[in-house]
Amino acid sequence: MDQGRSPEGNTGTSGDLTASGPETLSRGEITTLLAIMQALRTPETGCPWDLEQDFSSIAPYTLEEAYEVLDAIERNQMDELCDELGDLLLQVVYHAQIAKEAGHFEFSDVVEAITTKMVRRHPHVFGNRAARTAGVEKGFWQRAKDAERETTDKQRKRVLDDVPAALPALTRALKLQNRAARVGFDWPDVSKVLDKMVEEAQELIEAHDSLSVDKQAEEFGDLLFVMVNLGRHLGLDAEQSLRKANSKFTRRFNYIEEKLEEKNTSIEQVNLEEMDAIWNEIRAKEKSAG
């Protein structure tokens, strides 16, 4: 992204540009990042690409950056994590700048809102002596969220209304199930979920044998949904579990390619039986290593 210059008359307030441009300000201050974003969005002198963006066009990048933060954490890459957290912070600043231009709110309002919320939801830390002594009761956080929802425009009309539709499908399935379980709509124990999993798997097999692709997709979705429910009853997060499975598959598949390279051949030049043999080799090594 380009770094723009301040239009005349925009100096002297927090987040505004200096006469010499934001690139000369301290790199460790949030006000500098705010000034850079304002410069990028300044008509005439800003970055053409940044000027074209809106909430909707930036949203996919926000989600992507959040996942890159998660990826760095899972790989325990702290240098990358620092960089990725900066990219994610930029997304917050970007949305706040667009909102400021439209007259909705500013970055300081975002900070004030989360600060107020964190203090309000932690009376056992920030409250009076009685609240601190009492500590936090089980379910307090959720009750606090529900109370807040009742006094805002987010007030829930139905139990599942405020589970975001844009969440990754596995994560949303878990949240839907948790929300339903809070009002008693849940399997009594894991054995019932296992029975349901077998039932859904059989329905998928039957659909594959005789029904349309759309119906097969429906039954496949049902099976995925009950698998998320099984993970929930076992205390496992489906999204995280699948991410780990993806990483394991990637690691083992890369091992196949590396072994083939050592033999001066490639994955395109061998058959499935040869690839399976190397796959079983790394699989056995990993299992023996614990």
N, C-alpha and C positions, 0 to 999 in steps of 0.2 A: 504493500500500500504506500501511496505517496504521503509526504508530510506537507500540509498546506501552510499558508501564512495567515496571520490575523487580519481581518478587515479593520480599518481604522475605527477607533471609538469603542473597541471591544476589550479594552484592557481594564484591569483594576478590580475585577470580581473573581471569585473562586471558580476555577475551571476555564476562564477566558484566556485568550492567547496574549503573550507578551509581544512587544514591538519586534523582537528579534526572532520570534517563532518558538514553538514548543520544544524543538530539538535541542535548545540551549538550556532548558530547565533540568532540574534534578531528576535523574532516571528512577529514583526510588520513591517518588511521591505519586499518590493517586491523582493529584491535581494535574500532574504532567500528562498522564494517560488520558484524562478527561480533555485536556487542551489539544492533544494530538487528535482525538476523535472529532472534536469540534472543527479542527482544521481540515480534516479529511472530508467533512460534510459541509464545508463552507462553499457556497456557490461561487463560480468564476475561478477560484483558486484551489479548490479541493480536488479530490481524486474522482474522476468520472465514474468509476465503478462503484465506489462507496456512496456517491450521491444518488445512484439509481436504486439503492437497496431500500427495502421496507421491512416491517416486522416479519412478514411471511417469507420473504426471500432469505432472510438471515436465520430464521428458525432452524432449518436443517443443519446449518453450521454449528448452532448452539448445541444441538443434540450430538453431533459428531464430536465436538470438543469434549463433551461430558464423557463420552465413551473412551476417548483417548486418555483422559485422566484415569479412568478405571483400568485401562490396559496398562498404563505405567505403574499403577499400584500393584496390579496382579503380577507384574514381572519384577517388582521391587526395584525399579529404575528411578532413583530419587532425582537424578539430574533431569531426566525426561519429565518427571512429575512436576518439578518446578516450572519447566517450560510450558507444559500442558495446562497447569493451573493458570498461568499467565494468559494463555489463549482463551481459557474459559472466562477469566475475568474480563477480557476484551469483549466477549459476547454480552456480558451484563452492561458494560459501558456503552456498547453499540446500541442496544435496545433502549437504554436510558436516554441517549442522545436523540434518537428518533422520537421518543416520547416527549422530550423537552421541546423539540421543534414543532410538534403538533399541539403543544400546550397541555399535555396530559399530566406529566410529573417530571421530576428531575432525578439525577443520581442521588442527591442528598435525601430525597423522599424515600428512595429504595433502602438506603442505609438506615434511615429513621424507622421505617416500617419493620425491618427485620430485627433491629435493636430492641424496639418496643416489644415485639413478639417474644423474643428470647427471654427478656426480663419477666414478662407476664407469665410465661410458661415454666419458669423456674423459681417459684416462690420459696422453695426449700434452699435456694442459694442466695436469692436477692431480696427475699421478703423479710418480715419482722422476725423477732427472736422466736416467737411461737411457731411460725411457719418453718423456720430453719430447724427447730428442734423436732418438729413432727416428721420432717423428711418428706419424701415423695411416695404417695400410695400407688399401688398397682393400678394401672389404667388411668392415672391422672392425666397423662399427656393426651390421650385420646378424648377424654372428657373435656379437656381444655379446648381442643380443636373443635369439638362439637358445639361447645358454648359459643365460641367465636363465630362459627358458621351461622348460628341462629341470629346473630346481630349484624350480618353483612348481606350483601347481594348474592353471596354464595349459598344462602340458606337452602338446605336440602329439602326438596319436595318429596323425593323418593329415596329409598335406601341407597341405590347405586348411582344416583344422578351425578355426583361429583367425582366419580372415578374417571380420570382423563382418558378420552378415546385415543389420544395420540401416543400413549405409552406403548412400549414394545409388547407384543401380544402375550408373551409368557408372563411378563410382569403385571400386565393388566388383569390377566386371568387370576393371578394370585391375589391381587387387591380386591377383585370382585368376590372371590371366595371368602376372603377374610371379612369383608363387609357383610356378606350374607350370614356368615357364621356368628357374627356379633348379635344377630337377632334370632339365633337358634336354628337357622337353616343350614344344617351341616350333618355329615355322617357321624354316627356315635363313636366309631372306632376305625382303625386302619383296615381291619379285615373287610369291612363293607366297601371301602374304596378299592381294595384289591379285587373284590367280586365284580365291581362296576368296571374296572379296567379290563378284566377278562371278557365281560359282556360287550364292551365297546370294541375290543379287538376282534371278536367274532362277527360283530355287525360290519366292521370294515372288510373282513374277508368275504362275507356274503355280498356286500356292495361291489367289491372288486369283480366277483364272479358274474354278476347279473345286472348291475345298475349303471346309470350314466356317470360320467366323470364328475359332474356337479354333486351327485349324491355321494360318490366316493369321497370327494373333498369334504363334504359335510360330516361324514362318519370319521374321517381322519381328524378333523377339527375336534370332534367329540372325544376321541381318544387322547389327543394332546391335552385337552382341558382336564380330563380325569387324571392324567399323569401329573399335571401341575398340582391337582388336589392331593394326590398320593404324596408328592414331595412335601406339601404343606403339613400333612399329618405326620410325616416322618421328621419334620423340622428342617427340611431341605428347601432351598430356593431354586426353582426350576431354571431361571435365567442364569444364575451363577453356575449351577451344575452343568448346563449346556455349554456355557462359555469354557469351562474347564475341559469338557469333552472335546470341544473344538480345538483347544490348545493341544490336547493329547494327540488328536488325530493329525494335526499339523506337524507336531514333533516327530511322530512315527513315520509319516509320509516323507518328511524331509530326510529321515534316516535312510529310507529306501533309495532316494535319489543319490545321497552321499555314497552309499555302498556301491551303487551301480557305477558312479563316477570313478570309484577306486578300481573298478574292473574295466575301465575305459569303454563303458557302454552307457546307454541312457534309458530312461524310463519308456521312451517310445519304441525301443528296440527289443524289449523283453515281453514275455506273456504274463498273464495273471498268476499262473502257478509260481513263477520266479519271484514276482512281487510279494505274493503271499508268504513265501518262505522267509524273505527278509523281514516282512512285517511280524511274523511269529518270532523271529529272532529278537527284535527289539522289545516285543511284548514280553517275552520270557525274561529278558534282562531287567526290564523295569519291575516286573513282579518279584524277582529274586532280590532286587535292591530294596524292596519294601515300599 
